[in-house]
Amino acid sequence: MEYRILGRSGLKVSTITLGTMTFGGAGKFASVGSVDVPLGRTIIDYCIEQGVNLIDTANIYSAGLSEEIIGEILNGKRPGNVLLASKARMPLGTGAPNDEGFSRYHIIQECEKSLKRLRTDVIDIYYMHQWDGLTPLDEMLEALDTLVKQGKIRYIGSSNFSGWHTMKALSTSAAHGYQRFVTQQIHYSLEAREAEYELLPVGIDQGLGALIWSPLAGGLLSGKYTRDMQTRNEGRFAAGWTEPPIRDFDRLWNIVDVLKAIAAEKQVTPAQVALAWVLGRASVTSLVIGARNLDQVKDNIKAASVTLTEKERERLNEVSRLPMLYPYWHQAALAKNRLSPADKILLDEHI
């Protein structure tokens, strides 16, 4: 297992992170997975044996049941010095006015609840799970700064922010001397490369790690779904889960065709090829891998040892390339001799 430094920190995380949205299976999360304590224990033990050192969850996953299952399995212990990440922001509870958002009230309340469910004294990475445009960022960051100084969380990060949201948060931290985001958890895959417009460039420019959720597009890049959709009778999409949205199914199946071709040539699985492509992209730190069973975990972890050639990457880039939006097409035409490494994430393929 390879370990990479997380952003501008000294923390090393494995290139594969165990995601636990499939743990619990309560409410709408039943369509994602329903991993219980015995199966969860098997999955966590295997991941730790393979060198995975980060387990990712959120207070919203099955309304806290995911955290409870992890807490019961680990029971206050950290085998393999495993790190824990969780998140807050989403609405929880009875629907009271302060049951969501970035307020000091909500963040501190939810952190305390997560610590109890996880049966731990400290959360290693604490994410703000989605943007809140109503709460001043200095209030959010001051609350997180307080939790770090109290020893209840170690590092902070954003999840699902836009580029300008991220920059506003970083500048607010700098202005007040508050803890600074060291990482972002974002959606990125061969099917959905929008993070190349702003989020990955911001990460390189500002020294943020990038943990990637749904790098297989909810399983659609795993190879088990076909162009005629005859195999779409299992998994989260068959159960009504609509994330991520697919805007162009012809493009999706063209990507899958290339994945299958390369996988056959390399004698690996299409999922491993798709994951290896993401893991090799600039600024990506770790892939958050969720699974309904141990076989999926085993297959996905093998992606960490798959190496793609430049020619294979070019084939995947070609079939999945983003359209050039403004101002990027203008930059590609007129600024190509003065591009930074952050700019080149998007523009290199178009120049």
VEXZATOR-707633 format. One record per residue (C-alpha): residue in three letters; residue number from 0; x, z, y. Coordinates in Angstrom, 1 decimal, padded with zeros to 4 digits. Example, Ala and Ser with C-alpha at 12.3 -4.5 7.8 and 13.67 -1.06 7.14 Angstrom:
<sites>
type, seq, x, z, y
ala, 0, 012.3, 007.8, -004.5
ser, 1, 013.7, 007.1, -001.1
</sites>
This chain:
<sites>
type, seq, x, z, y
met, 0, 000.0, 000.0, 000.0
glu, 1, 001.3, -000.9, 003.5
tyr, 2, 000.9, 001.5, 006.4
arg, 3, 000.7, 000.5, 010.0
ile, 4, 001.0, 002.5, 013.2
leu, 5, -002.4, 003.0, 014.9
gly, 6, -002.2, 001.6, 018.4
arg, 7, -000.1, 003.6, 020.9
ser, 8, 000.1, 006.7, 018.6
gly, 9, 002.5, 007.9, 015.9
leu, 10, -000.3, 007.9, 013.3
lys, 11, 000.2, 005.7, 010.2
val, 12, -002.9, 004.4, 008.4
ser, 13, -003.2, 002.3, 005.3
thr, 14, -004.1, -001.3, 005.7
ile, 15, -007.2, -000.6, 003.6
thr, 16, -009.6, 002.0, 004.8
leu, 17, -012.5, 003.3, 002.6
gly, 18, -015.8, 002.8, 004.5
thr, 19, -018.7, 005.0, 003.3
met, 20, -021.8, 003.4, 004.9
thr, 21, -022.8, 002.9, 001.2
phe, 22, -022.7, 006.7, 000.5
gly, 23, -026.1, 008.4, 000.5
gly, 24, -028.7, 005.6, 000.5
ala, 25, -031.2, 007.4, 002.7
gly, 26, -033.7, 005.5, 004.9
lys, 27, -032.6, 002.0, 006.0
phe, 28, -029.2, 002.6, 004.5
ala, 29, -030.7, 002.3, 001.0
ser, 30, -030.4, -001.5, 001.5
val, 31, -026.6, -001.1, 002.0
gly, 32, -025.9, 001.2, -001.0
ser, 33, -026.7, 004.5, -002.6
val, 34, -023.4, 005.9, -003.8
asp, 35, -023.9, 009.5, -005.0
val, 36, -021.5, 012.4, -005.4
pro, 37, -020.2, 011.5, -008.9
leu, 38, -019.7, 007.8, -008.1
gly, 39, -018.3, 008.7, -004.7
arg, 40, -015.8, 011.0, -006.3
thr, 41, -014.6, 008.2, -008.6
ile, 42, -014.3, 005.8, -005.7
ile, 43, -012.4, 008.3, -003.4
asp, 44, -010.1, 009.4, -006.2
tyr, 45, -009.2, 005.8, -007.0
cys, 46, -008.6, 004.8, -003.4
ile, 47, -006.3, 007.8, -002.9
glu, 48, -004.4, 006.9, -006.1
gln, 49, -003.9, 003.4, -004.6
gly, 50, -002.5, 004.8, -001.4
val, 51, -005.5, 004.6, 000.9
asn, 52, -005.1, 007.4, 003.4
leu, 53, -008.2, 006.9, 005.6
ile, 54, -011.9, 007.5, 004.9
asp, 55, -014.3, 006.3, 007.5
thr, 56, -017.9, 007.5, 008.0
ala, 57, -020.4, 008.2, 010.8
asn, 58, -023.0, 010.8, 011.6
ile, 59, -025.7, 008.1, 011.5
tyr, 60, -024.9, 006.9, 008.0
ser, 61, -027.9, 008.1, 005.9
ala, 62, -028.6, 010.6, 008.7
gly, 63, -025.5, 012.6, 007.8
leu, 64, -025.7, 012.4, 004.0
ser, 65, -022.6, 010.2, 003.9
glu, 66, -020.6, 013.0, 005.6
glu, 67, -022.1, 015.6, 003.3
ile, 68, -021.1, 013.7, 000.2
ile, 69, -017.6, 013.3, 001.5
gly, 70, -017.5, 017.0, 002.3
glu, 71, -018.7, 018.0, -001.1
ile, 72, -016.2, 015.7, -002.8
leu, 73, -013.2, 016.9, -000.8
asn, 74, -014.4, 020.5, -000.4
gly, 75, -012.0, 021.3, 002.4
lys, 76, -009.0, 019.7, 000.7
arg, 77, -007.0, 016.6, 001.8
pro, 78, -005.5, 015.1, -001.4
gly, 79, -002.9, 012.5, -000.5
asn, 80, -003.0, 013.8, 003.1
val, 81, -006.1, 011.7, 003.5
leu, 82, -007.4, 011.2, 007.0
leu, 83, -011.0, 011.4, 008.1
ala, 84, -012.8, 009.3, 010.7
ser, 85, -016.3, 009.7, 012.0
lys, 86, -018.5, 008.5, 014.9
ala, 87, -021.2, 009.7, 017.3
arg, 88, -023.5, 008.1, 019.9
met, 89, -026.5, 006.7, 017.9
pro, 90, -029.9, 008.5, 018.0
leu, 91, -030.3, 011.3, 015.5
gly, 92, -032.7, 014.2, 015.1
thr, 93, -036.3, 014.4, 016.3
gly, 94, -036.0, 011.8, 019.1
ala, 95, -035.5, 014.4, 021.9
pro, 96, -034.1, 013.0, 025.1
asn, 97, -030.5, 014.2, 024.4
asp, 98, -030.4, 013.1, 020.8
glu, 99, -028.2, 010.1, 021.6
gly, 100, -025.6, 008.8, 024.0
phe, 101, -022.3, 009.9, 025.6
ser, 102, -023.4, 013.1, 027.3
arg, 103, -021.2, 016.1, 026.9
tyr, 104, -024.2, 017.8, 025.3
his, 105, -024.6, 015.2, 022.6
ile, 106, -021.0, 014.5, 021.8
ile, 107, -020.0, 018.2, 021.3
gln, 108, -023.2, 018.9, 019.4
glu, 109, -022.7, 016.0, 017.0
cys, 110, -018.9, 016.7, 016.5
glu, 111, -019.8, 020.3, 015.5
lys, 112, -022.4, 019.0, 013.0
ser, 113, -020.0, 016.4, 011.6
leu, 114, -017.3, 019.1, 011.1
lys, 115, -019.7, 021.2, 009.1
arg, 116, -021.0, 018.4, 007.0
leu, 117, -017.4, 017.2, 006.2
arg, 118, -016.3, 020.8, 005.5
thr, 119, -013.3, 020.4, 007.6
asp, 120, -011.7, 021.9, 010.7
val, 121, -010.7, 018.7, 012.3
ile, 122, -011.7, 015.0, 012.4
asp, 123, -008.6, 012.8, 012.7
ile, 124, -010.2, 009.8, 014.4
tyr, 125, -013.5, 010.2, 016.4
tyr, 126, -015.2, 007.0, 017.5
met, 127, -017.8, 006.4, 020.2
his, 128, -020.1, 004.3, 018.1
gln, 129, -021.7, 002.0, 020.7
trp, 130, -021.8, 001.6, 024.4
asp, 131, -023.9, 003.9, 026.6
gly, 132, -024.3, 002.5, 030.1
leu, 133, -026.2, 005.5, 031.5
thr, 134, -023.6, 008.3, 031.0
pro, 135, -020.5, 008.3, 033.3
leu, 136, -017.4, 007.5, 031.4
asp, 137, -015.6, 010.5, 032.9
glu, 138, -018.2, 012.8, 031.3
met, 139, -017.7, 011.2, 027.9
leu, 140, -013.9, 011.2, 028.1
glu, 141, -013.7, 014.8, 029.4
ala, 142, -015.8, 016.0, 026.5
leu, 143, -013.5, 014.2, 024.0
asp, 144, -010.5, 015.5, 025.8
thr, 145, -011.9, 019.0, 025.4
leu, 146, -012.5, 018.5, 021.7
val, 147, -008.9, 017.3, 021.2
lys, 148, -007.5, 020.3, 023.1
gln, 149, -009.7, 022.6, 021.0
gly, 150, -008.1, 021.0, 017.8
lys, 151, -011.5, 019.7, 016.5
ile, 152, -010.5, 016.0, 016.8
arg, 153, -007.0, 014.4, 016.9
tyr, 154, -007.5, 010.8, 018.2
ile, 155, -010.3, 009.0, 019.8
gly, 156, -011.5, 005.4, 019.6
ser, 157, -014.3, 003.0, 020.6
ser, 158, -016.5, 001.0, 018.3
asn, 159, -018.6, -002.1, 019.3
phe, 160, -017.6, -002.0, 023.0
ser, 161, -017.1, -005.2, 025.0
gly, 162, -013.8, -006.1, 026.5
trp, 163, -014.7, -004.8, 030.0
his, 164, -016.3, -001.6, 028.5
thr, 165, -013.0, -000.9, 026.8
met, 166, -010.9, -001.6, 029.9
lys, 167, -013.2, 000.6, 032.0
ala, 168, -012.7, 003.5, 029.6
leu, 169, -008.9, 003.1, 029.5
ser, 170, -008.7, 003.0, 033.3
thr, 171, -010.9, 006.1, 033.5
ser, 172, -008.6, 008.0, 031.1
ala, 173, -005.6, 007.0, 033.2
ala, 174, -007.3, 008.0, 036.5
his, 175, -008.2, 011.5, 035.2
gly, 176, -005.4, 012.2, 032.7
tyr, 177, -007.9, 012.4, 029.8
gln, 178, -007.2, 011.4, 026.2
arg, 179, -007.0, 007.7, 025.8
phe, 180, -008.5, 005.5, 023.1
val, 181, -005.8, 004.6, 020.5
thr, 182, -008.0, 002.3, 018.5
gln, 183, -011.2, 000.3, 018.3
gln, 184, -013.4, -000.4, 015.3
ile, 185, -014.8, -003.9, 015.6
his, 186, -016.5, -006.6, 013.7
tyr, 187, -014.3, -009.5, 012.7
ser, 188, -014.2, -012.0, 009.9
leu, 189, -013.7, -015.7, 009.1
glu, 190, -017.4, -016.1, 009.8
ala, 191, -017.4, -014.1, 013.0
arg, 192, -014.3, -014.6, 015.1
glu, 193, -015.7, -013.6, 018.5
ala, 194, -013.4, -010.7, 018.8
glu, 195, -010.6, -013.2, 019.6
tyr, 196, -012.2, -013.9, 023.0
glu, 197, -011.6, -010.4, 024.4
leu, 198, -011.4, -007.5, 022.0
leu, 199, -008.2, -008.4, 020.1
pro, 200, -006.4, -009.6, 023.2
val, 201, -007.3, -006.3, 024.9
gly, 202, -006.0, -004.5, 021.8
ile, 203, -002.6, -006.2, 022.0
asp, 204, -002.3, -005.9, 025.8
gln, 205, -003.3, -002.2, 025.9
gly, 206, -001.9, -001.0, 022.7
leu, 207, -005.0, -000.4, 020.7
gly, 208, -005.3, -000.4, 016.9
ala, 209, -008.0, -002.5, 015.4
leu, 210, -009.9, -001.3, 012.4
ile, 211, -012.2, -004.1, 011.1
trp, 212, -015.7, -003.5, 009.8
ser, 213, -017.5, -006.0, 007.6
pro, 214, -014.5, -008.3, 007.2
leu, 215, -016.5, -010.0, 004.4
ala, 216, -019.5, -010.6, 006.6
gly, 217, -021.6, -008.2, 004.6
gly, 218, -020.5, -009.8, 001.4
leu, 219, -021.4, -013.4, 002.3
leu, 220, -017.7, -014.3, 002.1
ser, 221, -017.2, -012.6, -001.3
gly, 222, -017.9, -015.9, -003.2
lys, 223, -021.0, -014.6, -005.0
tyr, 224, -023.3, -016.3, -002.6
thr, 225, -023.6, -020.1, -002.8
arg, 226, -024.8, -022.9, -000.5
asp, 227, -028.2, -023.2, -002.3
met, 228, -028.6, -019.4, -001.9
gln, 229, -029.8, -019.1, -005.5
thr, 230, -027.6, -016.0, -005.9
arg, 231, -029.0, -014.3, -002.8
asn, 232, -031.1, -012.0, -004.9
glu, 233, -028.8, -009.0, -004.7
gly, 234, -026.8, -007.1, -002.1
arg, 235, -027.8, -005.9, 001.4
phe, 236, -029.1, -009.2, 002.7
ala, 237, -031.6, -009.5, -000.1
ala, 238, -032.8, -006.0, 000.8
gly, 239, -033.4, -007.0, 004.4
trp, 240, -030.2, -006.0, 006.1
thr, 241, -029.5, -008.5, 008.9
glu, 242, -026.1, -007.5, 010.1
pro, 243, -024.1, -009.5, 010.9
pro, 244, -026.3, -012.3, 012.2
ile, 245, -025.5, -015.8, 010.8
arg, 246, -026.0, -018.4, 013.4
asp, 247, -024.8, -021.4, 011.5
phe, 248, -025.2, -021.4, 007.7
asp, 249, -023.6, -024.8, 007.3
arg, 250, -020.5, -023.5, 008.9
leu, 251, -020.7, -020.3, 006.7
trp, 252, -020.8, -022.4, 003.5
asn, 253, -018.0, -024.7, 004.6
ile, 254, -015.9, -021.5, 005.0
val, 255, -016.9, -020.3, 001.6
asp, 256, -016.0, -023.7, 000.1
val, 257, -012.5, -023.4, 001.4
leu, 258, -012.2, -019.8, 000.3
lys, 259, -013.1, -020.7, -003.2
ala, 260, -010.7, -023.6, -003.3
ile, 261, -007.8, -021.5, -002.1
ala, 262, -008.7, -018.6, -004.4
ala, 263, -008.8, -021.0, -007.4
glu, 264, -005.3, -022.3, -006.5
lys, 265, -003.9, -018.8, -006.1
gln, 266, -005.8, -017.3, -009.1
val, 267, -007.3, -014.6, -006.9
thr, 268, -010.9, -014.0, -005.8
pro, 269, -012.5, -015.5, -002.7
ala, 270, -013.0, -012.0, -001.3
gln, 271, -009.3, -011.3, -001.5
val, 272, -008.5, -014.5, 000.3
ala, 273, -011.0, -013.7, 003.1
leu, 274, -009.6, -010.2, 003.5
ala, 275, -006.0, -011.3, 003.4
trp, 276, -006.7, -013.8, 006.3
val, 277, -008.1, -010.9, 008.5
leu, 278, -005.3, -008.6, 007.5
gly, 279, -002.7, -011.1, 008.6
arg, 280, -004.2, -011.6, 012.1
ala, 281, -002.3, -010.3, 015.1
ser, 282, -003.1, -006.7, 016.1
val, 283, -005.3, -005.9, 013.0
thr, 284, -004.4, -002.5, 011.7
ser, 285, -006.7, -001.9, 008.7
leu, 286, -009.8, -003.3, 007.0
val, 287, -012.7, -000.9, 006.5
ile, 288, -013.9, -001.7, 003.0
gly, 289, -017.3, -000.4, 001.7
ala, 290, -018.5, -000.8, -001.8
arg, 291, -021.5, -000.1, -004.0
asn, 292, -019.3, 000.3, -007.1
leu, 293, -015.8, 000.9, -008.3
asp, 294, -015.2, -002.8, -009.3
gln, 295, -015.8, -003.9, -005.7
val, 296, -013.3, -001.4, -004.5
lys, 297, -010.7, -002.5, -007.0
asp, 298, -011.1, -006.1, -006.1
asn, 299, -010.9, -005.5, -002.4
ile, 300, -007.8, -003.3, -002.5
lys, 301, -005.9, -006.1, -004.2
ala, 302, -006.3, -008.1, -001.0
ala, 303, -003.6, -005.9, 000.5
ser, 304, -001.0, -007.6, -001.8
val, 305, -002.2, -011.2, -001.3
thr, 306, 000.0, -013.4, 000.9
leu, 307, -001.4, -016.6, 002.4
thr, 308, 000.9, -019.5, 003.2
glu, 309, 000.8, -021.1, 006.7
lys, 310, -000.9, -024.1, 005.3
glu, 311, -003.6, -022.0, 003.7
arg, 312, -004.1, -020.1, 006.9
glu, 313, -004.4, -023.5, 008.8
arg, 314, -007.1, -024.6, 006.4
leu, 315, -009.1, -021.4, 007.0
asn, 316, -008.5, -021.6, 010.7
glu, 317, -009.7, -025.2, 010.9
val, 318, -013.0, -024.5, 009.1
ser, 319, -013.8, -021.3, 011.1
arg, 320, -012.4, -022.1, 014.5
leu, 321, -014.4, -020.8, 017.6
pro, 322, -015.6, -023.2, 020.3
met, 323, -013.7, -022.9, 023.6
leu, 324, -015.9, -021.1, 026.1
tyr, 325, -015.1, -021.0, 029.8
pro, 326, -012.6, -019.9, 031.1
tyr, 327, -010.6, -020.4, 027.9
trp, 328, -010.8, -024.2, 027.8
his, 329, -009.6, -024.2, 031.3
gln, 330, -006.7, -021.8, 030.5
ala, 331, -005.8, -023.9, 027.4
ala, 332, -005.5, -027.0, 029.6
leu, 333, -003.8, -025.5, 032.7
ala, 334, -002.1, -022.2, 031.8
lys, 335, -000.5, -023.0, 028.4
asn, 336, 003.0, -022.6, 029.8
arg, 337, 002.4, -019.0, 031.0
leu, 338, 000.5, -017.3, 028.2
ser, 339, 001.1, -013.7, 026.9
pro, 340, 001.0, -012.7, 023.3
ala, 341, -002.6, -011.4, 024.0
asp, 342, -003.7, -014.8, 025.3
lys, 343, -002.3, -016.6, 022.3
ile, 344, -004.5, -014.9, 019.8
leu, 345, -007.3, -017.2, 020.9
leu, 346, -005.6, -020.1, 022.6
asp, 347, -002.6, -020.9, 020.2
glu, 348, -004.9, -022.9, 017.8
his, 349, -006.3, -025.0, 020.7
ile, 350, -003.0, -026.0, 022.3
</sites>
